[in-house]
């Protein structure tokens, strides 16, 4: 693979890692918002799950950033994106007392979030399949995905 392709893959990894590093850190420092969403979805142990989600997001985001265990992390993040998309962003949102116009906007945003999750899942499947490129810890360890 050419140096320019490896540089592009590095840029893609940086972009794909940022959201999870940022979100994971946020969940670990203030899990209350995520715990509320988890409770709203009917899942148990909301605070514990919020911390676990934060740890998962931070660790996998850092792994993508440095290109470590890319095949495993790519598949794990793809599954995470599909799961969280289906559990938290499918269906309609109904908040008692909110005006209909506001609920319409929230439901449109929720649909966009579902599409974002599915799109990210595709990107992580590509990363898991084709690997992190030459500028990665996996390459230094001699472990690269092959298409």
C-alpha atoms as an extended CHARMM CRD file, in Angstrom:
* protein
*
       147  EXT
         1         1  UNK       CA              0.0000000000        0.0000000000        0.0000000000  PROA      1               0.0000000000
         2         2  UNK       CA              1.2850000000        3.4700000000       -0.8340000000  PROA      2               0.0000000000
         3         3  UNK       CA              2.3780000000        5.9970000000        1.7670000000  PROA      3               0.0000000000
         4         4  UNK       CA             -0.4690000000        8.3090000000        0.7530000000  PROA      4               0.0000000000
         5         5  UNK       CA             -3.0430000000        5.5390000000        1.2930000000  PROA      5               0.0000000000
         6         6  UNK       CA             -1.5230000000        4.7800000000        4.6900000000  PROA      6               0.0000000000
         7         7  UNK       CA             -1.6990000000        8.4840000000        5.5750000000  PROA      7               0.0000000000
         8         8  UNK       CA             -5.3750000000        8.5760000000        4.5500000000  PROA      8               0.0000000000
         9         9  UNK       CA             -6.1020000000        5.5240000000        6.6980000000  PROA      9               0.0000000000
        10        10  UNK       CA             -4.3700000000        7.2340000000        9.6300000000  PROA      10              0.0000000000
        11        11  UNK       CA             -6.5220000000       10.3420000000        9.1360000000  PROA      11              0.0000000000
        12        12  UNK       CA             -9.6320000000        8.1370000000        8.9700000000  PROA      12              0.0000000000
        13        13  UNK       CA             -8.6280000000        6.3740000000       12.1940000000  PROA      13              0.0000000000
        14        14  UNK       CA             -8.1330000000        9.7130000000       13.9440000000  PROA      14              0.0000000000
        15        15  UNK       CA            -11.5860000000       10.8690000000       12.8110000000  PROA      15              0.0000000000
        16        16  UNK       CA            -13.2160000000        7.5430000000       13.7560000000  PROA      16              0.0000000000
        17        17  UNK       CA            -11.5920000000        7.5310000000       17.1820000000  PROA      17              0.0000000000
        18        18  UNK       CA            -12.4250000000       11.0710000000       18.2810000000  PROA      18              0.0000000000
        19        19  UNK       CA            -16.1380000000       10.5490000000       18.9380000000  PROA      19              0.0000000000
        20        20  UNK       CA            -15.6050000000        7.5160000000       21.1540000000  PROA      20              0.0000000000
        21        21  UNK       CA            -12.6800000000        8.9850000000       23.0950000000  PROA      21              0.0000000000
        22        22  UNK       CA            -14.6660000000       12.1620000000       23.7420000000  PROA      22              0.0000000000
        23        23  UNK       CA            -17.9410000000       10.3740000000       24.5810000000  PROA      23              0.0000000000
        24        24  UNK       CA            -16.2300000000        7.7520000000       26.7410000000  PROA      24              0.0000000000
        25        25  UNK       CA            -14.4220000000       10.3870000000       28.7770000000  PROA      25              0.0000000000
        26        26  UNK       CA            -17.6910000000       12.2900000000       29.2020000000  PROA      26              0.0000000000
        27        27  UNK       CA            -19.5430000000        9.2080000000       30.4220000000  PROA      27              0.0000000000
        28        28  UNK       CA            -16.7940000000        8.3960000000       32.9150000000  PROA      28              0.0000000000
        29        29  UNK       CA            -16.7270000000       11.9170000000       34.3500000000  PROA      29              0.0000000000
        30        30  UNK       CA            -20.5140000000       12.4460000000       34.3550000000  PROA      30              0.0000000000
        31        31  UNK       CA            -22.5550000000        9.3000000000       33.7000000000  PROA      31              0.0000000000
        32        32  UNK       CA            -25.9280000000       10.7900000000       34.6910000000  PROA      32              0.0000000000
        33        33  UNK       CA            -27.2020000000       11.6620000000       31.2000000000  PROA      33              0.0000000000
        34        34  UNK       CA            -26.2740000000        8.2550000000       29.8210000000  PROA      34              0.0000000000
        35        35  UNK       CA            -27.7400000000        6.5390000000       32.8760000000  PROA      35              0.0000000000
        36        36  UNK       CA            -31.0020000000        8.3900000000       32.2140000000  PROA      36              0.0000000000
        37        37  UNK       CA            -31.0760000000        7.1320000000       28.6240000000  PROA      37              0.0000000000
        38        38  UNK       CA            -30.3260000000        3.6060000000       29.8000000000  PROA      38              0.0000000000
        39        39  UNK       CA            -33.1360000000        3.7900000000       32.3620000000  PROA      39              0.0000000000
        40        40  UNK       CA            -35.4710000000        5.1530000000       29.6820000000  PROA      40              0.0000000000
        41        41  UNK       CA            -34.6660000000        2.1590000000       27.4780000000  PROA      41              0.0000000000
        42        42  UNK       CA            -35.7010000000       -0.1550000000       30.3260000000  PROA      42              0.0000000000
        43        43  UNK       CA            -32.2620000000       -1.6120000000       31.0010000000  PROA      43              0.0000000000
        44        44  UNK       CA            -31.1850000000       -2.4020000000       34.5720000000  PROA      44              0.0000000000
        45        45  UNK       CA            -28.2050000000       -1.0560000000       36.5370000000  PROA      45              0.0000000000
        46        46  UNK       CA            -28.1550000000        2.1640000000       34.5450000000  PROA      46              0.0000000000
        47        47  UNK       CA            -25.2610000000        3.8630000000       36.3360000000  PROA      47              0.0000000000
        48        48  UNK       CA            -23.0440000000        0.7760000000       36.1750000000  PROA      48              0.0000000000
        49        49  UNK       CA            -23.8650000000        0.3310000000       32.4820000000  PROA      49              0.0000000000
        50        50  UNK       CA            -23.1060000000        4.0140000000       31.8490000000  PROA      50              0.0000000000
        51        51  UNK       CA            -19.6420000000        3.5940000000       33.3890000000  PROA      51              0.0000000000
        52        52  UNK       CA            -19.0740000000        0.3620000000       31.4280000000  PROA      52              0.0000000000
        53        53  UNK       CA            -20.1350000000        2.0690000000       28.2060000000  PROA      53              0.0000000000
        54        54  UNK       CA            -17.8030000000        4.9710000000       28.9600000000  PROA      54              0.0000000000
        55        55  UNK       CA            -14.8710000000        2.6560000000       29.6300000000  PROA      55              0.0000000000
        56        56  UNK       CA            -15.6320000000        0.6460000000       26.4810000000  PROA      56              0.0000000000
        57        57  UNK       CA            -15.8610000000        3.7910000000       24.3480000000  PROA      57              0.0000000000
        58        58  UNK       CA            -12.6850000000        5.3330000000       25.7580000000  PROA      58              0.0000000000
        59        59  UNK       CA            -10.5870000000        2.1600000000       25.4340000000  PROA      59              0.0000000000
        60        60  UNK       CA            -11.8290000000        1.2320000000       21.9570000000  PROA      60              0.0000000000
        61        61  UNK       CA            -11.4930000000        4.8370000000       20.7810000000  PROA      61              0.0000000000
        62        62  UNK       CA             -7.8700000000        4.9050000000       21.9160000000  PROA      62              0.0000000000
        63        63  UNK       CA             -7.2540000000        1.5120000000       20.2790000000  PROA      63              0.0000000000
        64        64  UNK       CA             -8.5870000000        2.8260000000       16.9540000000  PROA      64              0.0000000000
        65        65  UNK       CA             -6.4720000000        5.9640000000       17.3070000000  PROA      65              0.0000000000
        66        66  UNK       CA             -3.2190000000        4.0370000000       17.7010000000  PROA      66              0.0000000000
        67        67  UNK       CA             -4.2530000000        1.0780000000       15.5090000000  PROA      67              0.0000000000
        68        68  UNK       CA             -4.0990000000       -1.6250000000       18.1810000000  PROA      68              0.0000000000
        69        69  UNK       CA             -6.0940000000       -4.8650000000       17.9030000000  PROA      69              0.0000000000
        70        70  UNK       CA             -7.8700000000       -3.2230000000       14.9790000000  PROA      70              0.0000000000
        71        71  UNK       CA             -9.7230000000       -6.2720000000       13.7070000000  PROA      71              0.0000000000
        72        72  UNK       CA            -11.2580000000       -7.0620000000       17.1040000000  PROA      72              0.0000000000
        73        73  UNK       CA            -11.9410000000       -3.4260000000       18.0120000000  PROA      73              0.0000000000
        74        74  UNK       CA            -13.4590000000       -2.6970000000       14.6080000000  PROA      74              0.0000000000
        75        75  UNK       CA            -15.9640000000       -5.5410000000       14.9370000000  PROA      75              0.0000000000
        76        76  UNK       CA            -16.7030000000       -4.6560000000       18.5680000000  PROA      76              0.0000000000
        77        77  UNK       CA            -17.4450000000       -1.0390000000       17.6570000000  PROA      77              0.0000000000
        78        78  UNK       CA            -19.5570000000       -2.0540000000       14.6590000000  PROA      78              0.0000000000
        79        79  UNK       CA            -21.7070000000       -4.2550000000       16.9030000000  PROA      79              0.0000000000
        80        80  UNK       CA            -21.8480000000       -1.5490000000       19.5760000000  PROA      80              0.0000000000
        81        81  UNK       CA            -23.0330000000        1.0180000000       17.0080000000  PROA      81              0.0000000000
        82        82  UNK       CA            -25.7790000000       -1.2600000000       15.6980000000  PROA      82              0.0000000000
        83        83  UNK       CA            -26.8770000000       -2.2680000000       19.2100000000  PROA      83              0.0000000000
        84        84  UNK       CA            -26.9890000000        1.2670000000       20.5910000000  PROA      84              0.0000000000
        85        85  UNK       CA            -28.6600000000        2.5240000000       17.4300000000  PROA      85              0.0000000000
        86        86  UNK       CA            -31.4450000000       -0.0220000000       17.7040000000  PROA      86              0.0000000000
        87        87  UNK       CA            -31.8920000000        0.2710000000       21.4740000000  PROA      87              0.0000000000
        88        88  UNK       CA            -31.6140000000        4.0410000000       21.8920000000  PROA      88              0.0000000000
        89        89  UNK       CA            -32.3790000000        5.6180000000       18.5140000000  PROA      89              0.0000000000
        90        90  UNK       CA            -35.0940000000        3.5510000000       16.8550000000  PROA      90              0.0000000000
        91        91  UNK       CA            -38.7420000000        4.2930000000       17.4000000000  PROA      91              0.0000000000
        92        92  UNK       CA            -40.3320000000        7.5290000000       18.4710000000  PROA      92              0.0000000000
        93        93  UNK       CA            -39.6070000000        9.6930000000       21.4800000000  PROA      93              0.0000000000
        94        94  UNK       CA            -42.5540000000       10.8370000000       23.5770000000  PROA      94              0.0000000000
        95        95  UNK       CA            -41.9170000000       13.2740000000       26.4130000000  PROA      95              0.0000000000
        96        96  UNK       CA            -44.9780000000       14.1580000000       28.4090000000  PROA      96              0.0000000000
        97        97  UNK       CA            -45.8130000000       17.8550000000       28.3210000000  PROA      97              0.0000000000
        98        98  UNK       CA            -43.5560000000       18.7320000000       25.3860000000  PROA      98              0.0000000000
        99        99  UNK       CA            -45.0840000000       20.5660000000       22.4230000000  PROA      99              0.0000000000
       100       100  UNK       CA            -45.7400000000       18.4700000000       19.3190000000  PROA      100             0.0000000000
       101       101  UNK       CA            -43.3280000000       20.5670000000       17.2430000000  PROA      101             0.0000000000
       102       102  UNK       CA            -40.4790000000       19.9080000000       19.6460000000  PROA      102             0.0000000000
       103       103  UNK       CA            -41.1930000000       16.1730000000       19.6460000000  PROA      103             0.0000000000
       104       104  UNK       CA            -41.1490000000       16.1700000000       15.8450000000  PROA      104             0.0000000000
       105       105  UNK       CA            -37.7100000000       17.7490000000       15.8870000000  PROA      105             0.0000000000
       106       106  UNK       CA            -36.4360000000       15.3020000000       18.5260000000  PROA      106             0.0000000000
       107       107  UNK       CA            -37.7630000000       12.3280000000       16.5620000000  PROA      107             0.0000000000
       108       108  UNK       CA            -36.0990000000       13.5930000000       13.3740000000  PROA      108             0.0000000000
       109       109  UNK       CA            -32.8220000000       13.9540000000       15.2570000000  PROA      109             0.0000000000
       110       110  UNK       CA            -33.2660000000       10.4720000000       16.7040000000  PROA      110             0.0000000000
       111       111  UNK       CA            -33.6340000000        9.0730000000       13.1750000000  PROA      111             0.0000000000
       112       112  UNK       CA            -30.4640000000       10.8640000000       12.1150000000  PROA      112             0.0000000000
       113       113  UNK       CA            -28.6470000000        9.3400000000       15.1000000000  PROA      113             0.0000000000
       114       114  UNK       CA            -29.8190000000        5.8620000000       14.0330000000  PROA      114             0.0000000000
       115       115  UNK       CA            -28.4650000000        6.4310000000       10.5140000000  PROA      115             0.0000000000
       116       116  UNK       CA            -25.2080000000        7.7930000000       11.9920000000  PROA      116             0.0000000000
       117       117  UNK       CA            -24.7850000000        4.6520000000       14.0790000000  PROA      117             0.0000000000
       118       118  UNK       CA            -25.3700000000        2.3600000000       11.0850000000  PROA      118             0.0000000000
       119       119  UNK       CA            -22.9760000000        4.4130000000        8.9500000000  PROA      119             0.0000000000
       120       120  UNK       CA            -20.2840000000        4.2240000000       11.6280000000  PROA      120             0.0000000000
       121       121  UNK       CA            -20.8260000000        0.4620000000       11.8680000000  PROA      121             0.0000000000
       122       122  UNK       CA            -19.9730000000        0.2500000000        8.1680000000  PROA      122             0.0000000000
       123       123  UNK       CA            -16.8110000000        2.2790000000        8.6640000000  PROA      123             0.0000000000
       124       124  UNK       CA            -15.6850000000        0.0490000000       11.5390000000  PROA      124             0.0000000000
       125       125  UNK       CA            -16.3730000000       -3.0900000000        9.4840000000  PROA      125             0.0000000000
       126       126  UNK       CA            -14.1070000000       -1.6560000000        6.7620000000  PROA      126             0.0000000000
       127       127  UNK       CA            -11.4430000000       -0.8980000000        9.3610000000  PROA      127             0.0000000000
       128       128  UNK       CA            -11.7000000000       -4.4260000000       10.7710000000  PROA      128             0.0000000000
       129       129  UNK       CA            -11.4950000000       -5.9440000000        7.2950000000  PROA      129             0.0000000000
       130       130  UNK       CA             -8.7520000000       -3.8490000000        5.6900000000  PROA      130             0.0000000000
       131       131  UNK       CA             -6.7430000000       -2.9810000000        8.7730000000  PROA      131             0.0000000000
       132       132  UNK       CA             -5.2210000000        0.1260000000       10.3230000000  PROA      132             0.0000000000
       133       133  UNK       CA             -2.5340000000        0.7820000000        7.7010000000  PROA      133             0.0000000000
       134       134  UNK       CA              1.2080000000        1.0210000000        8.1320000000  PROA      134             0.0000000000
       135       135  UNK       CA              1.1060000000        3.8430000000       10.6870000000  PROA      135             0.0000000000
       136       136  UNK       CA             -0.2650000000        1.7340000000       13.5390000000  PROA      136             0.0000000000
       137       137  UNK       CA              0.7590000000       -0.4410000000       16.4490000000  PROA      137             0.0000000000
       138       138  UNK       CA             -0.6610000000       -3.4700000000       14.6390000000  PROA      138             0.0000000000
       139       139  UNK       CA              1.7210000000       -2.8370000000       11.7210000000  PROA      139             0.0000000000
       140       140  UNK       CA              4.6580000000       -2.4740000000       14.0930000000  PROA      140             0.0000000000
       141       141  UNK       CA              3.6660000000       -5.8000000000       15.6710000000  PROA      141             0.0000000000
       142       142  UNK       CA              3.3230000000       -7.4150000000       12.2280000000  PROA      142             0.0000000000
       143       143  UNK       CA             -0.4350000000       -7.9540000000       12.6260000000  PROA      143             0.0000000000
       144       144  UNK       CA             -2.3340000000       -6.4600000000        9.7070000000  PROA      144             0.0000000000
       145       145  UNK       CA             -5.7490000000       -7.3820000000        8.3520000000  PROA      145             0.0000000000
       146       146  UNK       CA             -5.7540000000       -8.6290000000        4.7970000000  PROA      146             0.0000000000
       147       147  UNK       CA             -8.6220000000       -8.2040000000        2.4010000000  PROA      147             0.0000000000
